[in-house]
Amino acid sequence: MARWISQNRSIAGHPLLAETARLAGAEVLSGLAKGELNQSDVFIGWGYKSSGIWAKKQAQDHSASFRLFEDGFVRSLKPGYSKGALYSLVEDRGGIYYDGSGGSDLVSGLNGRGAIGSKLDEAGWKREAQADLDQYLRIGASKYNWYPDEFNRGALDQFIPTPGVLVVDQTSGDASIRYGNLKSSDFHRMLEAALEENPGKPVYVRGHPDHIYRSKRSCLRSPLLDDSRVHLLAANLAPWQVFERIERVYVGTSLFGFEALLHGLPVVTFGCSFYAGWGLSDGRNSLLPVRDRSRSVLELFHAAFRCYSRCFDPDTLEPCRLSRILDHLELQKEMFSKNAGSWVAYGMSPWKRPLMNSYLSSPAVALRHTRSRRKAERWIENDRESKLLVWGRKDAPSMPDSSVLCRVEDGFLRSEGLGAEFHSPLSLIFDRKGIYYDSTCSSDLESILLNHKFSIEELALAEKLIQIIRSNALTKYNLGKEIGGQIDWPQNSEGRRILVPGQVEGDASIHWGSPQWQSNVELLREVRRLRPDGVIAYKPHPDVIKRLRTGHAYTDEIKQLCDVMVSDLDIVPWLESCDELHTLTSLSGFEALLREKKVICYGAPFYSGWGLTEDLSPVLRRDRRLELEQLVCAALIIYPTYVNPVTGEFTTAFGAAELIVKRGAPLFARPWYLRLIASMKTLLFRR
């Protein structure tokens, strides 16, 4: 196995670098390996920081090769060392992209040499590259993507009221300044040029996000900043917002200049950046190496983003195309926009509060928690645009007409473990009309099922998701690891095999969704009456089996009414082996539909009334006939919100399914105090 040798452990522990090494079949070692070097050994480092300089020197001293790594051009949501997924990495065997001498793989490729040069000469890449560039521009992607004023409608008018020119500041001591043949005084020259060459125009100075997030110092501290035409911009505006009001950009070596080129703006470069000198910008640095040819913006984009960068799926860390990263970012920004504004979360238990913070994540959100009804009402009265968040059918405080009541509940593809044991949910639903299990009124889910025009693409996704669920035995809680027994239907029985899932009696879904039958015993009596010759298997709710909720798993009457008493936690084998499933409102009915089983509903769960089930408590307003793919698309793809508990970022139904399929990801582990509380609940409800 090849060895990649780094100067320190922090480099070796970088998640994307470690994955890159694994894919290359290499082992990452910290420090110079003991013993003789192998011919295949590679020294690695981070850009032109001390580790990168060390790697180059070691490679030279030992006649070995080196590889330098740096953040990719679409790096992450938040800047610097903030938590969250990392999206891309660049790997260079000649230097690094901000090396002004032009020795990097990127610049060599743009000059027509090396692997990147060969890819630029290939045919057929332009259509995909143009699609990626179009999406990049449309969603306003950048290296970092967390800007508090991106979703503030009035921010642009407030900070850039008049079109002007932009001077891009950088952080003092940044390696790209030194290796881009710049000095701090060059930033003063840059500001002077902007003032002189644009008479009468306002000059806006943009700081680097690291000035805020990592307390880095600015390069621009000139008295020229006191000029009445100079306006300082905080880094809270997204780059695409700034570009909307800017006519020309003055830049040293910042990637902001590269992004300005992609957005079609004239750019004046004072440093020896990789994007300067190709006929796209006005270069002002006499040390800029001569380029061998001119390049288009699309060629520059393809070389930097699609050839030079290595992209990794934010959910799985597996290699992916740039388009996957852009799709992920588009989802984040859609959710940020949806969540923006003021929220009051009322009555949330302590362990649910961090969940609300995660699921309502946005750079422009203000979320306050309280368990006091009076305080919640006062907050909403003072801010009538705020939205009130309550769990399920909990009574809500009074609120003005201008406010929005949003009810939240677990989603249908929830976790790898029970919610009652405090396993973090992969999905929640946020409903502004009602709640999916309340059949007395409409809900957002019911509205989707009644009115949404499902596209061919959406139905294809739903069909794909059904196959994933079936082939991987997925359910709401995914308790496959905790199977407690074997499938044991009575032998030599000719009756239909009937599965009856028990529910937690007194649960809101029964109270609001089953007007006629309200208990497991009542359900079993009716099942036995309708199917006197059937073989009935009764499976209590997992919360009751594990004694996490009140209730008896088996009473004497239950034992008399059923033929098989199921103690397994995992329902999938029973779903797959039964002929019918009879239920009040259990989600097991939906899971049985996914496996093409006949389902008889005694209550009115969300999946009843659409022509897919036999309904004993019909809901007359549900007058649309649906296919299974339409039901799945609404319930699992459109309606829920999914969050990856590993990264804290929004994901999709497919991303959530992938995480569950992995089984045993350590980041699903609960804190010790939640495990302790779950154990105490088991003792409290023991019967």
DRENFIVO-200435 format. One line per 4 residues: number of its first residue (from 1); their letters; for each residue z negated, x negated, y of C-alpha. Coordinates in steps of 0.001 Angstrom, whole numbers, plus 500000, padded with zeros to 6 digits. Each point is the difference from the previous one (the first is absolute). Layout:
// DRENFIVO-200435
NUM = a = Z X Y | ...
//
This chain:
// DRENFIVO-200435
1 = marw = 500000 500000 500000 | 500893 498739 503464 | 497135 499237 502362 | 499855 500956 503671
5 = isqn = 497412 497811 501691 | 498356 501156 503225 | 497556 498312 502324 | 497404 502779 499874
9 = rsia = 499007 503149 498165 | 500835 502410 502814 | 503682 499161 499647 | 499869 500299 496224
13 = ghpl = 498214 503353 500295 | 502551 501665 502286 | 501017 503132 498007 | 503733 499791 500702
17 = laet = 500140 496240 499450 | 498141 500394 496706 | 502469 502682 498922 | 502936 497805 501035
21 = arla = 498627 497186 497868 | 499498 502325 497043 | 503586 501214 500233 | 501162 496389 500087
25 = gaev = 497927 499199 496906 | 497797 497608 501959 | 496265 499321 500068 | 498356 499591 503419
29 = lsgl = 497445 497190 500242 | 497718 499107 502909 | 499931 496373 501057 | 501923 497090 498577
33 = akge = 500159 500360 496223 | 498139 497397 497964 | 502046 497671 497883 | 503676 499266 500329
37 = lnqs = 502319 502372 501781 | 502611 501829 498008 | 503615 499914 501045 | 499903 503773 500513
41 = dvfi = 496925 499951 502281 | 500460 501571 503434 | 497757 499562 503038 | 499496 503185 502001
45 = gwgy = 498563 500799 503426 | 499910 502564 502769 | 502677 499361 502615 | 499300 497027 502216
49 = kssg = 496259 500456 499898 | 497976 497145 498514 | 500684 501216 496453 | 503763 499995 500594
53 = iwak = 499989 496548 501582 | 497902 498774 497052 | 502493 501495 497525 | 502976 498281 501667
57 = kqaq = 498213 496646 500101 | 498862 500236 496375 | 503522 500898 498934 | 501372 497004 501890
61 = dhsa = 497361 497621 498618 | 500532 501121 496412 | 503762 500576 500134 | 499321 503635 499189
65 = sfrl = 501143 503286 501493 | 498125 502355 502296 | 500071 503638 501002 | 498636 501448 503207
69 = fedg = 498970 503626 500370 | 499474 502245 503015 | 499581 503670 500817 | 503197 501997 499745
73 = fvrs = 501697 501741 502920 | 498580 503382 498942 | 496547 498791 499102 | 497523 502885 499926
77 = lkpg = 498554 502953 501836 | 497318 498124 501901 | 500124 496495 501465 | 498234 496888 498856
81 = yskg = 497355 500166 497330 | 499523 503775 500053 | 499636 501728 496652 | 502965 501725 498449
85 = alys = 503156 499266 498107 | 502194 497004 500780 | 503687 500819 499782 | 501992 496789 500137
89 = lved = 499939 496233 499825 | 502517 497278 500820 | 500458 496992 497747 | 501719 496878 501326
93 = rggi = 500910 496762 498212 | 501315 498203 503059 | 497542 500735 502792 | 498975 503288 501598
97 = yydg = 501953 502427 502164 | 498267 499077 503280 | 500848 496305 499570 | 502209 499345 503032
101 = sggs = 501677 497040 498315 | 501937 502480 497872 | 498885 498692 496609 | 498922 503343 498548
105 = dlvs = 501797 501866 497243 | 500595 502864 502433 | 501770 497914 502641 | 501905 498066 497329
109 = glng = 501130 503302 498540 | 501138 501322 503373 | 501985 496776 500326 | 501718 500931 496737
113 = rgai = 498129 497708 497625 | 497688 500518 497053 | 499157 503180 498119 | 499749 502148 503139
117 = gskl = 503350 498710 501230 | 501565 501011 496676 | 498498 503479 500257 | 501414 500407 503507
121 = deag = 503448 499127 498629 | 499758 502582 497242 | 501821 503307 500348 | 498409 503428 499850
125 = wkre = 496653 499407 501679 | 500794 501418 503429 | 499662 503695 499158 | 496488 499633 498556
129 = aqad = 498968 497593 502757 | 501219 502413 502674 | 498073 502848 498341 | 496843 497863 500008
133 = ldqy = 500521 498996 503634 | 500597 503608 501008 | 496777 501085 498292 | 498106 497057 501481
137 = lrig = 501055 501061 503495 | 499562 503726 499396 | 496388 499756 498838 | 499083 497331 502551
141 = asky = 498952 497404 497432 | 498647 496624 501063 | 498120 497037 498547 | 496751 501883 500601
145 = nwyp = 499958 503783 500156 | 496657 501145 501395 | 500290 500964 503672 | 497443 502438 501490
149 = defn = 502373 501286 502689 | 503026 500503 497742 | 499087 503665 499571 | 498775 500542 503554
153 = rgal = 502800 501953 501660 | 499052 498959 503502 | 499357 496314 499283 | 503492 498768 500863
157 = dqfi = 500014 501721 503384 | 496528 498637 500649 | 500662 496350 499140 | 503747 499621 500720
161 = ptpg = 500733 502636 502648 | 503078 498161 501306 | 502645 498123 497961 | 499760 496245 500397
165 = vlvv = 500072 496702 498141 | 497563 498635 497462 | 498313 496603 499617 | 498467 499465 496571
169 = dqts = 496729 498096 499897 | 498828 498142 496892 | 496687 498710 498698 | 498988 496563 501162
173 = gdas = 500236 497342 497312 | 502344 502002 497780 | 502044 497725 497739 | 503253 501710 500959
177 = iryg = 499488 498811 503601 | 499538 496363 499069 | 502781 499903 497435 | 502251 502133 502183
181 = nlks = 500066 497224 502637 | 497906 501950 502493 | 497054 499146 502227 | 497555 502340 501700
185 = sdfh = 501689 499250 503333 | 503244 501419 498599 | 498420 503446 500030 | 499420 499629 503723
189 = rmle = 503665 498989 500387 | 500958 503050 498016 | 498059 502305 502296 | 501467 498307 503081
193 = aale = 503512 500479 498638 | 499356 503670 499318 | 498804 500527 503573 | 502855 498033 501584
197 = enpg = 502844 501367 497883 | 498991 503640 500303 | 499275 500630 503693 | 498327 503314 500691
201 = kpvy = 499364 500662 496307 | 496490 500321 498558 | 499144 497234 497548 | 497844 501031 497068
205 = vrgh = 498008 497411 498049 | 499187 500882 496406 | 497060 498435 498199 | 499905 499212 496291
209 = pdhi = 498001 502395 497758 | 497838 497052 498923 | 498595 499931 503530 | 498285 503288 499076
213 = yrsk = 499399 499750 496270 | 499177 496299 499636 | 498885 499006 503520 | 502820 497482 500397
217 = rscl = 500656 498447 503432 | 503079 500735 502055 | 502555 497384 501102 | 500582 501728 503339
221 = rspl = 497180 499362 502445 | 502150 499286 503041 | 499274 501131 503582 | 503395 501725 499726
225 = ldds = 498202 502707 498051 | 498540 501129 503331 | 503479 500779 501339 | 500269 503713 500844
229 = rvhl = 503145 500290 497873 | 498233 498706 496866 | 498336 502547 497749 | 497943 499061 496950
233 = laan = 500638 502001 496859 | 497402 500263 497289 | 501262 499770 496435 | 499218 503681 499381
237 = lapw = 503605 501098 500508 | 502333 499675 497036 | 502945 497641 500546 | 502541 502846 499758
241 = qvfe = 498193 501811 502831 | 500155 496930 502210 | 503691 499487 499276 | 500777 503513 501236
245 = rier = 499154 498995 503598 | 500992 496316 499978 | 503341 498629 501213 | 499579 496318 499064
249 = vyvg = 497491 497960 497983 | 498789 496452 500793 | 498420 498316 496996 | 498871 496644 498662
253 = tslf = 500092 500091 496208 | 498290 503334 499360 | 501408 502325 497336 | 499905 502604 502744
257 = gfea = 503206 498423 501280 | 501624 500371 496582 | 498993 503663 499896 | 501427 500479 503510
261 = llhg = 503354 498671 498764 | 499905 502472 497120 | 499434 502778 502534 | 503051 498864 501952
265 = lpvv = 498285 498480 503049 | 501121 496879 501917 | 497616 497180 499103 | 499339 496725 501851
269 = tfgc = 498464 497379 497689 | 498007 497032 501363 | 499115 498586 496587 | 501885 498755 496965
273 = sfya = 499552 503136 497940 | 501976 500737 496849 | 501753 502942 501680 | 501195 497974 503010
277 = gwgl = 503381 498299 500259 | 502135 502345 497907 | 501778 501571 502957 | 497518 502874 500248
281 = sdgr = 497587 498719 502651 | 499852 497956 503200 | 498499 496682 498875 | 498157 497939 502625
285 = nsll = 498634 497171 497844 | 502026 496781 500066 | 498511 498875 496658 | 501416 502966 498074
289 = pvrd = 502069 498588 497103 | 503700 500762 500011 | 500848 502880 497693 | 503020 499729 497719
293 = rsrs = 501210 503543 500667 | 499317 503273 501771 | 498192 502792 498230 | 499767 503763 500505
297 = vlel = 496731 501907 500329 | 500592 501509 496554 | 500492 496546 498455 | 496821 498761 501651
301 = fhaa = 498103 503047 498731 | 501369 499658 496461 | 499208 496292 499834 | 496450 500298 501355
305 = frcy = 498800 503320 498574 | 501957 500352 496762 | 500775 496437 498817 | 497242 497799 501402
309 = srcf = 497107 502456 499574 | 498414 501027 496723 | 498936 503658 500073 | 497213 501479 497846
313 = dpdt = 499222 503613 499259 | 496901 500996 502032 | 498585 501972 497056 | 500778 497783 497022
317 = lepc = 500607 496490 501442 | 503211 499916 497978 | 503128 498499 501629 | 502072 502615 501785
321 = rlsr = 502808 500465 502497 | 499452 500152 503737 | 500852 503707 499891 | 496831 500651 497945
325 = ildh = 497890 498398 502730 | 501765 502031 502675 | 499462 503219 498032 | 496305 499139 499758
329 = lelq = 499780 499317 503727 | 501822 503226 500780 | 497389 501903 497990 | 497161 498220 501834
333 = kemf = 501450 500894 503387 | 500622 503612 499002 | 496358 500310 498956 | 498769 498175 503113
337 = skna = 501867 502491 502178 | 498690 502938 497970 | 496397 498757 500184 | 500012 498984 503667
341 = gswv = 497540 501775 502255 | 496364 501087 499906 | 498329 501197 496812 | 496520 501361 499317
345 = aygm = 498941 499763 496351 | 497243 502519 499333 | 497541 499939 497128 | 501517 497121 498033
349 = spwk = 497661 498334 497514 | 499346 496320 500707 | 502268 498744 497213 | 502920 502104 501272
353 = rplm = 499859 498684 503554 | 501780 496704 499259 | 502633 502015 498128 | 500711 502089 503092
357 = nsyl = 500276 496834 502085 | 502547 498659 497523 | 502062 503173 499570 | 500123 500632 503747
361 = sspa = 500887 496400 500764 | 502041 499460 503151 | 499934 497568 502924 | 499709 503075 502237
365 = valr = 497333 502066 498219 | 496484 500823 501178 | 497850 501332 497145 | 496366 501059 500389
369 = htrs = 497664 501133 497222 | 497075 502385 500230 | 497979 502263 497725 | 498717 501996 502979
373 = rrka = 501805 503275 500649 | 498879 500067 503633 | 501193 496463 500632 | 503378 500724 498394
377 = erwi = 500442 503113 502145 | 499052 498059 503147 | 502452 497189 499246 | 502823 502446 499366
381 = endr = 499183 501976 503143 | 500153 496805 502067 | 503315 498971 498421 | 501959 503123 499190
385 = eskl = 502914 497998 498646 | 497848 498581 497219 | 500417 500988 496365 | 497093 501105 497816
389 = lvwg = 499816 498664 496463 | 497889 501674 497302 | 499859 499590 496229 | 501490 502831 497964
393 = rkda = 498797 503520 500820 | 496887 498833 501811 | 499058 502245 502935 | 501408 498479 503177
397 = psmp = 498404 499906 503452 | 501455 502333 502627 | 502850 498474 501944 | 502352 500897 502878
401 = dssv = 503476 501335 499254 | 501634 496753 501138 | 498297 497998 497247 | 501245 499621 496437
405 = lcrv = 497905 500535 496881 | 501046 497749 497132 | 498507 500324 496525 | 499999 497014 497661
409 = edgf = 499734 499828 496219 | 500839 497713 497096 | 503654 499689 499094 | 501497 500740 496592
413 = lrse = 500611 496364 499010 | 496593 498833 501074 | 498508 496945 498369 | 499102 498010 496917
417 = glga = 496644 501657 499537 | 498100 503098 501063 | 499368 500878 503613 | 496457 501005 499077
421 = efhs = 499455 496351 499021 | 501283 498878 503426 | 503270 498464 498877 | 502189 499470 503054
425 = plsl = 502814 502540 500288 | 503614 498932 500104 | 500905 503315 501612 | 498532 502667 502240
429 = ifdr = 501556 503116 501454 | 499653 501027 503653 | 500765 503696 500501 | 500208 501698 503397
433 = kgiy = 500592 503525 498713 | 497438 500396 497246 | 499370 498175 496748 | 502130 500005 496868
437 = ydst = 497408 501648 497716 | 499242 502904 502351 | 502343 502766 498854 | 498657 502421 502627
441 = cssd = 502070 498321 502710 | 503000 497749 500379 | 499849 496193 500032 | 502307 497177 501002
445 = lesi = 500867 499557 496323 | 500863 503660 499562 | 502102 499871 503150 | 501942 497033 498625
449 = llnh = 500546 501784 496697 | 501181 503150 501765 | 502205 498490 502688 | 500971 496390 499379
453 = kfsi = 503667 499306 499280 | 499799 497403 497268 | 502768 497404 500185 | 501797 498498 497033
457 = eela = 498314 496669 500769 | 496536 501590 500043 | 500572 501742 496677 | 501232 496745 498464
461 = laek = 496783 498302 501162 | 497936 502835 498528 | 501793 499700 496669 | 499362 496252 500000
465 = liqi = 496307 500567 500778 | 499680 502519 497167 | 501359 497417 497581 | 497538 497385 501272
469 = irsn = 497098 502424 499586 | 501044 500984 496500 | 500777 496520 498726 | 496754 498543 501350
473 = altk = 497742 502975 499176 | 498893 500407 503613 | 497682 502772 501192 | 497783 500639 503004
477 = ynlg = 497174 497721 498859 | 501733 497815 497385 | 497125 499695 497565 | 502029 498540 497147
481 = keig = 497628 497059 499722 | 497067 502319 499371 | 501345 501973 497028 | 497002 501243 498056
485 = gqid = 501520 501337 496790 | 503176 500908 498134 | 502369 502971 500035 | 498641 502264 497304
489 = wpqn = 501768 503336 499747 | 499013 502011 496879 | 502270 499337 497045 | 502087 502678 498278
493 = segr = 499756 502330 502982 | 503072 502017 500902 | 498728 501248 503361 | 501235 498633 503315
497 = rilv = 498065 497019 501278 | 498379 501049 503255 | 498278 497583 502361 | 497434 501459 502406
501 = pgqv = 498749 497507 502608 | 496563 500785 501326 | 499184 499783 503682 | 496822 499355 501981
505 = egda = 498631 503498 500461 | 499336 500820 503609 | 502761 497623 501067 | 501862 501087 503126
509 = sihw = 503319 500140 498158 | 498629 502743 497718 | 498275 501892 502817 | 503108 500044 502207
513 = gspq = 502695 499966 497337 | 498839 502254 497160 | 498939 503439 501255 | 499565 501659 496578
517 = wqsn = 498622 497346 497627 | 497332 497633 501328 | 498610 498074 497029 | 501096 498014 496972
521 = vell = 498463 502566 497641 | 501920 502835 501649 | 503189 497982 499693 | 499428 499292 496289
525 = revr = 499242 503658 499291 | 503289 501031 501582 | 501946 497255 498211 | 498554 501116 496662
529 = rlrp = 500900 503615 500815 | 503606 499090 500872 | 500417 497487 497166 | 497813 501267 497130
533 = dgvi = 501838 497818 497479 | 500243 496931 502203 | 498264 496688 499336 | 497994 499436 503162
537 = aykp = 498894 496530 501073 | 497522 500019 502862 | 499646 496880 502096 | 497186 499959 502598
541 = hpdv = 500622 498423 503373 | 499485 496190 499929 | 497331 500266 502719 | 497996 502299 497719
545 = ikrl = 500575 497864 496893 | 498670 496961 501866 | 497190 502085 501552 | 501106 499290 503543
549 = rtgh = 500073 503686 500978 | 497819 502963 499087 | 500999 502069 496997 | 499905 500179 496225
553 = aytd = 502839 498444 498056 | 499489 502361 497056 | 497911 503177 499775 | 499515 502004 496811
557 = eikq = 502534 502589 501166 | 502558 497298 500865 | 499604 498552 496509 | 500640 503437 498486
561 = lcdv = 503087 500662 502126 | 501840 496719 499345 | 501154 498266 496841 | 499933 496413 501279
565 = mvsd = 497494 498469 502402 | 501564 497028 501763 | 497711 497201 501141 | 502780 497636 501098
569 = ldiv = 500200 499156 503677 | 503738 499411 499890 | 501952 503239 499843 | 503493 498563 499473
573 = pwle = 500070 499970 496153 | 498850 503621 499994 | 502573 500980 502611 | 502753 498433 497949
577 = scde = 498913 501566 496711 | 499267 503575 501123 | 502437 502920 500077 | 498440 501798 502967
581 = lhtl = 497444 499327 502692 | 497859 502843 501382 | 498108 499381 503230 | 498299 501554 502983
585 = tsls = 501178 497572 502684 | 499690 496554 498394 | 502451 497278 500978 | 500464 499518 496264
589 = gfea = 502425 502916 500196 | 502213 498017 502355 | 499720 496971 497732 | 501030 502185 497052
593 = llre = 503069 501191 501920 | 500980 496363 500507 | 500043 499736 496192 | 502045 503217 499634
597 = kkvi = 497174 502034 498472 | 499524 503733 500395 | 497244 500718 502544 | 498127 503294 500442
601 = cyga = 498092 500292 503294 | 497056 502400 500252 | 499401 499039 503610 | 502523 499043 502674
605 = pfys = 500255 496199 500184 | 502620 498469 502302 | 502490 499561 497152 | 499950 503674 498966
609 = gwgl = 502301 502708 501324 | 503213 497949 500096 | 501454 501091 496674 | 498672 496998 498058
613 = tedl = 496806 501610 498639 | 498830 503293 498535 | 497773 501477 502696 | 497186 502500 499447
617 = spvl = 498934 499931 503683 | 503325 499921 501866 | 500243 499112 503699 | 502607 502336 501459
621 = rrdr = 500958 497776 502948 | 501225 497325 497579 | 503413 501554 499550 | 502172 496910 499500
625 = rlel = 501128 498765 496577 | 499718 496238 499602 | 500998 497310 497564 | 497414 497523 498736
629 = eqlv = 501549 497193 502070 | 499532 502042 503178 | 496346 500658 499192 | 499406 496315 499273
633 = caal = 501814 498876 503132 | 497817 502247 502160 | 496684 499350 498256 | 500251 496278 499282
637 = iiyp = 502503 498567 502479 | 499964 502054 503230 | 496494 501522 500202 | 497558 497119 499304
641 = tyvn = 499203 496871 501930 | 499772 496869 497841 | 498061 496843 500879 | 499951 496796 497996
645 = pvtg = 496271 499162 499678 | 500910 496356 499441 | 501752 499502 503344 | 498758 503014 501962
649 = eftt = 503601 500861 500897 | 501912 503208 499403 | 502102 500235 496891 | 502047 502567 498093
653 = afga = 499518 502002 496827 | 501976 497303 498211 | 497835 497240 501454 | 496863 501869 498919
657 = aeli = 501371 500535 496497 | 500851 496305 499756 | 496434 499042 500912 | 498568 502308 497349
661 = vkrg = 502430 498765 497363 | 498775 496454 500588 | 496623 501139 498647 | 497031 497876 500836
665 = aplf = 500916 498699 503432 | 496662 498501 501083 | 500195 501534 503451 | 499356 503422 498511
669 = arpw = 496438 498849 499340 | 497222 501917 501761 | 497182 498396 502010 | 496748 499653 498091
673 = ylrl = 498204 502676 502027 | 502636 502634 499158 | 499738 499144 496315 | 496220 500394 500293
677 = iasm = 500306 503419 501661 | 502440 501132 497290 | 497461 498985 497339 | 497256 501914 501817
681 = ktll = 502218 503102 500094 | 500413 499765 496228 | 496207 500081 499578 | 499581 502792 502556
685 = frr = 502453 502367 498323 | 499035 499156 496397 | 499393 503111 497941
//
